[in-house]
Amino acid sequence: MSVSRILKWISGSCEALLAIPFIGGAFVIGLYWTPLLVMLILHIVTLILTKKDGGPTAGSIIGIITSCIGWVPILGWIMHVISAIFLMINAAKPDPELEANGEVL
C-alpha cells in the first residue's frame, strides 16, 4: 500500500469525523478553524503524492475545496460528507503501479 493511499484513508477518516453534525462544527469552531487549515495541508500533501503515484485525485481536490469553504455551516457539513466518501472510495482502489505488476493487496 502506497503512502498516498494511507493518507487518503487518514484524511477520509478525519473528514468523516468533521462531518458529524454539531460535534464536527464545535471542534472546528472551538479550535478557531485550525482543523480546516490542517486538513488543507493534509489534502495538498495527499494530492501531490497521489499525482506522483498516478492514482485518482478527485478526493483530494474535493478535500481542498472543502477546507476552503468548510467554515460555512450547512455547506461545510455537506462538503465534509462528500470529501469523506470520495477519499474512502479512492483509498479502497488498488495502487496503479502495483496493479500493473500483479502485486495487488
Secondary structure, 3 states (H helix, E strand, C coil): CCHHHHHHHHHHHHHHHHCCCCHHHHHHHHCCCHHHHHHHHHHHHHHHHHHHHCCCCHHHHHHHHHHHHCCCHHHHHHHHHHHHHHHHHHHHCCCHHHHHHCCCC
